[in-house]
Amino acid sequence: MIQLDFYGTLVAASLVMLLGRGLVTRVGFLRAYNIPEPVAGGLLVALVLLILRLLDMEVRFDTSLQTPLMLTFFATIGLSADFASLKKGGRVVGIFLLAVTGLLVVQNAMGIGLATALGLDPLMGLLTGSVTLAGGHGTGAAWGATFSEKYGVASASELAMASATFGLVLGGLIGGPVARLLIKRTHVPGCNGHEKPRVPKGFEQPNKERSITPFSFIETLALIAVSLLAGNLLNGMLRETAFELPTFVCVLFVGVILRNGLSAFGLYQVFEREVSVLGNVSLSLFLAIALMSLKLWDLAALALPIFIILAAQTLVMALFAIFVTFRIMGRNYDAAVLAAGHCGFGLGATPTAIANMQAVTQRYGPSQIAFLVVPMVGAFFIDIVNVIVIKLYLALPLFGAA
């Protein structure tokens, strides 16, 4: 077994990013279907590690950097959000949240229905629904323990982690192709210069060159550090209370307050371009570490009935994004980008959604509303709504004896 330390893992993640960029640049299929660079590089490395494991060799990474990178990304999302923009996106956020909630209901109904049809415990179907797909690894771990302890579901935690991993992989793979299908076959308006051009924000086109000075870098780094510190303190204060929230939500919230508070009092204007550069670096490294660290053998160990359920969930996600999300969001270019983002966190996580949208906007053009709506819904609302939906399903007579 080879164990890479902190520095070795950082080097590996950087190489994965370079590998991903090289693959997307040279492989027409990956470029045509808008596959995010971290997904392309990370999955290739994960496949190589799977082959090595079959040959009795294993490589392990130090993932201690993964959580700080994720929190840094959400801090930059908060620092990029001003109340004027949030006000403009209010109605769109509400409509998108409606679509997201609809998917949660459909995912759980699909999981329970297929589990019952395949002779499995309906709770296993719920576990392969919104608990692990829209919920991700964190929500899956929490509910997996509950399902084991309270409802007696064997190996619930292991199933939750494997299902969440499956979702993370597929969420990063189907978003780009879905957007490409919508853009190419439905001729959506607002793509490739059909609307009045505007200057894109940093998260929309991450490869756009930006001017940065050492002093401005330190200022922005200080804002991110304050967001991380205050967000973690806030999370500790809310822990085990009725208002408990995931740490990344607290960090994002502090970033929003910090940015708008400083602006309201005329103390400081956040350098958005620089925030986006740091945010994109954190996002790319986070996804590289997350994907290259995937234990694909956990997916190979899934029983055939569970694999059937998850494959069906992937198909449902793609169809939902095409026929529901895209249509109710306006059938335009922004709606196509939102559909790609929905695939990302409908099966995986918000960072995957952002990567999906970046792959689309980098090629076809910016979409300001998508990068405003998806982080808000993915960070603030999805976990809260998901808990409500899960508890409503658990209250059904079907689970009365559990």
C-alpha positions as a printed Julia matrix, in Angstrom:
402×3 Matrix{Float64}:
   0.0    0.0     0.0
   1.21   3.51   -0.86
   0.1    6.27    1.52
   0.48   9.82    0.17
   0.82  12.55    2.79
  -0.62  16.09    2.63
   1.98  17.33    0.15
   1.87  14.23   -2.0
  -1.92  14.49   -2.22
  -1.69  18.17   -3.19
   0.79  17.31   -5.95
  -1.47  14.47   -7.14
  -4.55  16.73   -7.19
  -2.66  19.37   -9.21
  -1.55  16.72  -11.71
  -5.12  15.41  -11.94
  -6.28  18.9   -12.87
  -3.61  19.18  -15.56
  -4.49  15.7   -16.8
  -8.17  16.64  -16.94
  -7.45  19.78  -18.94
  -5.27  17.83  -21.35
  -7.97  15.2   -21.83
 -10.74  17.72  -22.44
  -8.52  19.68  -24.84
  -7.46  16.65  -26.89
 -10.46  14.3   -26.69
 -13.27  15.66  -28.85
 -15.94  13.57  -27.12
 -15.18  15.07  -23.69
 -15.09  18.58  -25.11
 -18.25  18.15  -27.19
 -20.26  16.89  -24.22
 -18.96  19.51  -21.77
 -17.39  17.06  -19.29
 -15.75  19.1   -16.47
 -11.96  18.87  -16.34
 -11.76  17.64  -12.71
 -14.29  14.9   -13.54
 -12.36  13.73  -16.6
  -8.99  13.63  -14.83
 -10.29  12.38  -11.49
 -12.28   9.49  -12.95
  -9.36   8.34  -15.09
  -7.12   8.23  -12.01
  -9.85   6.46  -10.0
 -10.1    3.82  -12.74
  -6.32   3.32  -12.71
  -6.4    2.92   -8.92
  -9.21   0.37   -9.28
  -7.04  -1.67  -11.65
  -4.09  -1.41   -9.25
  -6.27  -2.66   -6.42
  -7.23  -5.69   -8.49
  -3.47  -6.33   -8.73
  -3.19  -6.14   -4.9
  -1.78  -2.61   -4.93
  -3.52   0.29   -3.2
  -2.87   4.03   -3.09
  -4.4    6.14   -0.34
  -4.57   9.92   -0.13
  -4.55  12.4     2.72
  -7.98  14.01    2.3
  -7.58  16.49    5.16
  -7.4   19.32    2.63
 -10.73  18.39    1.05
 -13.06  19.99    3.61
 -11.13  23.32    3.86
 -11.15  23.57    0.06
 -14.89  22.96   -0.07
 -15.53  25.54    2.66
 -13.27  28.05    0.88
 -15.31  27.57   -2.29
 -18.57  28.26   -0.46
 -16.99  31.29    1.25
 -16.19  32.74   -2.19
 -19.76  32.04   -3.33
 -21.02  34.06   -0.37
 -18.54  36.88   -0.99
 -19.72  37.04   -4.61
 -23.4   37.47   -3.73
 -24.75  40.98   -3.27
 -28.28  41.65   -2.0
 -29.22  43.55   -5.17
 -28.5   40.46   -7.27
 -30.26  38.2    -4.77
 -33.33  40.4    -4.98
 -33.33  40.18   -8.76
 -33.16  36.4    -8.6
 -35.89  35.96   -5.99
 -38.64  34.75   -8.33
 -36.28  32.51  -10.3
 -34.94  31.0    -7.07
 -38.49  30.16   -6.02
 -39.3   28.47   -9.33
 -36.05  26.5    -9.33
 -36.64  25.42   -5.73
 -40.04  24.11   -6.85
 -38.32  22.0    -9.53
 -35.75  20.76   -7.03
 -38.46  19.79   -4.55
 -40.33  17.95   -7.28
 -37.23  15.89   -8.05
 -36.81  14.94   -4.37
 -40.35  13.57   -4.32
 -39.81  11.69   -7.59
 -36.45  10.23   -6.48
 -37.92   8.78   -3.31
 -41.02   7.45   -5.06
 -38.8    5.8    -7.69
 -36.47   4.3    -5.08
 -39.26   2.92   -2.9
 -41.22   1.61   -5.89
 -38.27  -0.19   -7.47
 -37.06  -1.57   -4.13
 -40.5   -3.02   -3.45
 -40.73  -4.46   -6.97
 -37.29  -6.08   -6.59
 -38.19  -7.6    -3.21
 -36.02  -5.29   -1.12
 -36.82  -3.38    2.05
 -38.56  -0.12    0.98
 -36.19   1.7     3.33
 -33.32   0.69    1.06
 -35.2    2.35   -1.77
 -35.5    5.52    0.28
 -31.78   5.32    1.02
 -31.04   5.21   -2.72
 -33.35   8.16   -3.29
 -32.91  11.76   -2.19
 -31.13  10.7     1.02
 -27.89   9.95   -0.81
 -28.38  11.43   -4.3
 -29.59  14.97   -3.63
 -28.23  14.69   -0.07
 -24.71  13.54   -0.89
 -22.21  11.82    1.4
 -22.91  13.98    4.46
 -26.67  13.47    4.48
 -26.21   9.82    3.49
 -23.88   9.19    6.44
 -26.3   10.8     8.89
 -29.39   8.94    7.66
 -27.45   5.7     7.15
 -26.7    5.59   10.87
 -30.35   6.36   11.66
 -31.61   3.63    9.35
 -29.27   1.09   10.97
 -29.94   2.03   14.58
 -33.64   2.91   14.47
 -34.99   0.82   11.6
 -32.56  -2.11   11.62
 -31.44  -1.82    7.98
 -28.3   -3.93    7.61
 -25.2   -2.17    6.18
 -27.17   1.05    5.7
 -24.11   3.27    6.13
 -22.06   1.32    3.58
 -24.95   1.41    1.11
 -25.36   5.14    1.67
 -21.67   5.87    0.95
 -21.66   3.7    -2.17
 -24.88   5.28   -3.46
 -23.59   8.8    -2.82
 -20.36   7.95   -4.66
 -22.37   6.62   -7.61
 -24.36   9.86   -7.66
 -21.26  12.05   -7.49
 -19.76  10.29  -10.5
 -22.9   10.3   -12.65
 -23.85  13.85  -11.6
 -20.59  15.08  -13.08
 -21.02  13.05  -16.26
 -24.59  13.71  -17.38
 -24.88  17.5   -16.79
 -22.82  18.53  -19.81
 -24.49  16.14  -22.28
 -27.95  17.21  -21.07
 -27.11  20.89  -21.65
 -25.61  20.1   -25.06
 -28.76  18.23  -26.07
 -30.96  21.13  -25.02
 -28.8   23.75  -26.73
 -28.23  21.88  -29.98
 -31.59  20.19  -30.57
 -34.02  22.75  -29.2
 -32.11  25.81  -30.49
 -32.44  27.67  -27.2
 -32.25  31.48  -27.39
 -29.52  33.46  -25.66
 -26.63  31.22  -26.7
 -23.43  32.27  -28.53
 -24.19  35.92  -29.0
 -27.93  35.88  -29.7
 -28.4   38.33  -26.83
 -26.65  41.59  -26.02
 -23.11  40.71  -24.87
 -22.05  41.51  -21.35
 -18.95  41.04  -19.22
 -19.12  37.57  -17.63
 -18.5   37.06  -13.93
 -15.63  34.87  -12.82
 -17.54  31.72  -11.94
 -19.18  31.68  -15.39
 -15.96  31.66  -17.41
 -13.16  30.62  -15.03
 -10.4   30.71  -17.67
 -10.85  34.42  -18.4
  -7.67  36.36  -17.53
  -7.86  38.68  -14.54
  -5.5   41.25  -12.99
  -4.41  40.46   -9.43
  -1.98  42.3    -7.17
  -0.26  40.89   -4.06
  -2.03  43.35   -1.74
  -5.49  42.72   -3.21
  -4.82  38.98   -2.94
  -4.09  39.35    0.78
  -7.28  41.41    1.25
  -9.4   38.77   -0.43
  -7.63  35.98    1.43
  -8.41  37.78    4.71
 -12.12  37.97    3.82
 -12.18  34.24    3.06
 -10.35  33.44    6.3
 -12.84  35.52    8.31
 -15.73  33.73    6.59
 -14.21  30.34    7.44
 -13.53  31.25   11.07
 -16.88  32.92   11.74
 -18.77  30.22    9.8
 -17.23  27.46   11.91
 -17.98  29.4    15.11
 -21.58  29.91   14.0
 -21.89  26.22   13.19
 -20.64  25.36   16.67
 -23.19  27.7    18.28
 -26.08  26.19   16.3
 -25.05  22.58   16.8
 -27.68  20.37   18.47
 -30.28  23.14   18.27
 -33.39  23.47   16.13
 -31.43  25.82   13.84
 -28.49  23.49   13.18
 -27.1   23.86    9.64
 -24.23  22.25    7.74
 -20.9   24.05    8.16
 -20.69  25.09    4.5
 -24.06  26.85    4.77
 -22.82  28.84    7.78
 -19.63  29.8     5.92
 -21.59  30.9     2.87
 -23.99  32.91    5.04
 -21.1   34.72    6.76
 -19.6   35.49    3.35
 -22.87  37.07    2.18
 -23.18  39.19    5.35
 -19.52  40.23    5.22
 -19.64  41.3     1.58
 -22.9   43.25    1.87
 -22.14  44.69    5.3
 -18.8   46.15    4.21
 -20.43  47.54    1.07
 -23.43  49.04    2.92
 -21.17  50.98    5.3
 -18.85  52.06    2.5
 -15.86  50.32    4.07
 -14.77  47.99    1.29
 -15.83  46.71   -2.13
 -15.13  43.04   -2.69
 -12.86  42.37   -5.68
 -15.17  39.9    -7.42
 -12.73  38.81  -10.09
 -10.15  37.84   -7.49
 -12.72  36.08   -5.32
 -13.74  34.04   -8.34
 -10.13  33.04   -9.08
  -9.6   31.76   -5.53
 -13.01  30.11   -5.59
 -12.31  28.34   -8.87
  -8.93  27.1    -7.65
 -10.53  25.73   -4.47
 -13.37  24.14   -6.43
 -11.04  22.47   -8.93
  -8.71  21.06   -6.28
 -11.65  19.89   -4.13
 -13.21  18.01   -7.03
  -9.85  16.57   -8.1
  -9.22  15.17   -4.6
 -12.8   13.95   -4.22
 -12.84  12.15   -7.56
  -9.35  10.68   -7.54
 -10.08   9.38   -4.0
 -13.25   7.58   -5.09
 -13.31   3.93   -4.11
 -14.87   2.61   -7.29
 -14.72  -0.91   -5.88
 -17.51   0.14   -3.52
 -19.67   0.64   -6.61
 -18.59  -2.73   -7.99
 -19.72  -4.28   -4.7
 -23.27  -2.97   -5.07
 -25.8   -5.74   -5.41
 -27.48  -5.9    -8.81
 -30.91  -4.7    -7.53
 -29.33  -1.6    -5.95
 -27.39  -0.9    -9.13
 -30.63  -1.15  -11.12
 -32.29   1.4    -8.82
 -29.38   3.84   -9.1
 -29.19   3.46  -12.88
 -32.92   4.21  -13.07
 -32.42   7.25  -10.82
 -29.76   8.57  -13.22
 -32.11   8.21  -16.17
 -34.91   9.91  -14.22
 -32.58  12.8   -13.32
 -31.66  13.38  -16.97
 -35.28  13.21  -18.12
 -36.44  15.48  -15.27
 -33.8   18.09  -16.18
 -34.82  17.98  -19.85
 -38.6   17.87  -19.57
 -39.25  19.66  -16.26
 -36.34  21.86  -15.12
 -35.56  23.23  -18.58
 -39.2   23.93  -19.4
 -40.31  25.62  -16.19
 -37.12  27.71  -16.06
 -37.97  29.35  -19.41
 -36.69  27.1   -22.23
 -33.76  29.47  -22.9
 -29.99  29.33  -22.53
 -30.1   30.09  -18.8
 -32.57  27.21  -18.39
 -30.17  24.85  -20.19
 -27.32  25.84  -17.86
 -29.63  25.44  -14.85
 -30.57  21.96  -16.1
 -26.87  21.02  -16.17
 -26.47  22.37  -12.64
 -29.55  20.48  -11.45
 -28.0   17.24  -12.71
 -24.89  18.05  -10.68
 -26.49  18.45   -7.28
 -29.59  16.36   -8.0
 -27.29  13.33   -8.1
 -24.11  14.61   -6.47
 -23.26  17.91   -4.77
 -23.26  21.68   -5.31
 -19.57  21.81   -6.33
 -20.34  19.24   -9.03
 -23.22  21.44  -10.19
 -20.93  24.47  -10.48
 -18.35  22.44  -12.41
 -21.07  21.24  -14.8
 -22.25  24.79  -15.43
 -18.7   26.09  -15.89
 -18.06  23.45  -18.55
 -21.15  24.7   -20.41
 -20.64  28.47  -20.0
 -16.95  28.26  -20.84
 -17.96  26.96  -24.25
 -21.31  28.6   -25.02
 -21.21  31.86  -23.06
 -22.04  33.29  -19.62
 -25.23  32.73  -17.61
 -25.38  35.07  -14.63
 -28.74  33.86  -13.34
 -27.63  30.22  -13.22
 -24.59  31.05  -11.08
 -26.81  33.1    -8.79
 -29.61  30.55   -8.37
 -27.83  27.18   -8.13
 -25.46  28.04   -5.22
 -28.34  29.59   -3.26
 -30.65  26.6    -3.7
 -27.85  24.05   -3.42
 -26.41  25.56   -0.24
 -29.35  27.11    1.62
 -32.48  25.27    0.65
 -31.79  21.75   -0.62
 -30.78  20.23    2.73
 -33.72  21.77    4.58
 -36.29  20.73    1.98
 -34.72  17.28    1.67
 -35.08  16.61    5.4
 -38.75  17.6     5.25
 -39.42  15.35    2.24
 -37.59  12.38    3.82
 -39.51  12.72    7.08
 -42.82  12.94    5.21
 -42.0    9.69    3.42
 -41.0    8.0     6.68
 -44.4    8.99    8.08
 -46.18   6.91    5.4
 -48.06   3.78    6.58
 -45.6    1.76    4.48
 -42.94   2.41    7.13
 -45.24   2.21   10.12
 -43.88  -1.1    11.29
 -40.25  -0.04   10.97
